[in-house]
Amino acid sequence: MAKAKTPRVSKSTSNQVITMPETSSAPQLKKNLSPANPTPIDLEAQIRQRAFELYQERGNTPGDENEDWLRAEREVLARQNQKQTA
């Protein structure tokens, strides 16, 4: 019977520990929250709302949730692209 191979382990013993900076010393990032540049959370909320509207338009029948979401995503992203190019 063949002997099982064990993974080779590096013999390096220099383990470095990296610590995260304190929150007060980290630079603060400013977010651009203009209506022309919505956050991903805003986009998700818009997509969720539109997908629910599509569900209601279909008569509240289950079974096409993925299609509703994908269609809503296309519509919302297309609308956002139109706003940005205008």
C-alpha positions in Angstrom: 0.0 0.0 0.0 1.3 3.4 -0.9 2.2 5.8 1.9 0.2 9.0 2.0 2.2 12.1 1.3 2.2 14.9 3.9 2.3 18.5 2.8 5.7 20.2 3.0 5.9 22.9 5.6 8.2 25.9 5.3 10.9 25.9 8.0 10.9 29.7 8.2 10.5 30.9 11.8 10.2 34.6 11.1 6.5 35.1 11.7 5.5 38.8 11.5 2.5 40.2 13.2 0.8 43.1 11.5 -1.5 45.2 13.6 -4.2 47.4 12.3 -3.9 51.2 13.0 -6.2 52.7 15.5 -9.3 54.2 14.0 -8.4 57.7 15.2 -5.1 57.6 13.3 -6.5 56.2 10.1 -7.3 58.8 7.4 -11.0 59.5 7.0 -12.4 58.8 3.5 -15.0 61.1 2.2 -17.8 59.5 0.3 -19.4 61.2 -2.7 -23.1 60.8 -2.0 -24.4 62.9 -4.8 -27.6 61.7 -6.6 -25.6 61.2 -9.8 -23.2 58.8 -8.0 -25.3 56.7 -5.6 -23.7 54.3 -3.2 -24.0 50.5 -3.8 -26.5 50.3 -1.0 -28.7 52.8 -2.7 -28.5 50.9 -5.9 -29.4 47.7 -4.2 -32.4 49.3 -2.5 -33.6 50.6 -5.9 -33.2 47.2 -7.5 -35.0 45.5 -4.7 -37.9 48.0 -4.9 -38.1 47.5 -8.7 -38.0 43.7 -8.4 -40.8 43.9 -5.9 -42.8 46.0 -8.3 -42.3 43.5 -11.1 -43.4 40.7 -8.7 -46.6 42.6 -8.0 -47.1 43.3 -11.7 -47.0 39.5 -12.3 -49.8 39.1 -9.8 -47.7 38.2 -6.7 -47.0 34.7 -8.1 -43.8 33.1 -6.8 -41.3 31.3 -9.0 -39.7 34.1 -11.1 -37.7 35.9 -8.4 -34.4 35.6 -10.2 -35.8 37.0 -13.4 -37.5 39.8 -11.6 -34.2 40.7 -9.9 -32.1 40.6 -13.1 -34.7 42.7 -15.0 -34.8 45.2 -12.2 -31.0 45.3 -12.1 -30.8 46.0 -15.8 -33.5 48.7 -15.6 -32.0 50.5 -12.6 -28.4 50.4 -13.9 -29.5 51.6 -17.4 -31.4 54.5 -15.7 -28.2 55.4 -13.7 -26.1 55.3 -16.8 -28.5 57.7 -18.5 -28.3 60.1 -15.6 -24.5 60.1 -15.6 -24.2 60.7 -19.3 -26.8 63.4 -19.4 
